[in-house]
């Protein structure tokens, strides 16, 4: 999963959970801007289509962020117990 990958790579490069979250938010914002550009270029005007896209996007990115933070917590638990 993407959240796990963000956490694993963040730990590999000695990022804190806050720094890894900032990296994810940069990705998330870039992805959202690209989606807006694509919808605008395709002249999607339906509010229902836009709202459906935003709901799906938020669900997707929320799950990634939660997994990232849960994985960081799990990694920290392993380090503390050693």
N, C-alpha and C positions, 0 to 999 in steps of 0.2 A: 504494500500500500504506500501511497505517496507520503503520508504522515510519518510512517516508520522510516522511509528513506531520508526524509528531511532530518529526522532526529538522529539517525545513524551517521549521516554525513556531517551534521552539526557537531556531534560528539567527536568524530574523527578529526575534525579541524579545531577542536577545543572551543567551540562556541558555547556560550551560555544558552539556557532555554529562551531568554529574552532575545538574544542575537539571532537564534534560529527562527524564532517567531517573526522577527523583523524581516528576515530573508524570505520566509513564506509569504508575508504580507506584500512584499515587493512583487513576488511571483503572482499572487492573487490579483493585485491591482493591475499588473501588466496584462494578465489574461482577461480581466473584465474590460479594460480599454480596447483590447483587440476584438472582443465580442461586440462591444458597442460599435466599433468601426465597421465590422462586417454587417451588422444589422442595419446601420445607417446606409452603407453602400448598396445594400439590397433593397433599400427603401421600405423596410418593414415598418408599417404604420399602425398596426393593430396593437392597442394597449394590452389585450389578452395575451398576445404572443410575447410582448416585452415582459409582462409580469410573470409569465410561465418560465421564460428564460432566467429571469432574476431569481425566482424561487429555486429552480434547479441549481443555479450557480451557487447560491448561498448554502444550500444543503450539501453540495459537493465540497465547497471550501471549508465549511464548518466541520465536516467530518475529518478532513485532512488535518485541520488545526487541532482538534481534540486528540486525534491519534498521535500527532507530533508531541503534544504536551504529556499525554499518558505515557508514551515511550520514554521521554526524557525522565519522568518520575520513576519509571521502572529501572532505567539505567542508573539513576542516582541511588536507588535502593540497593542495587548490586554493589556499587562502589562503597557505600557506607557499611555494608555487612562484611566487607573483606577485611 
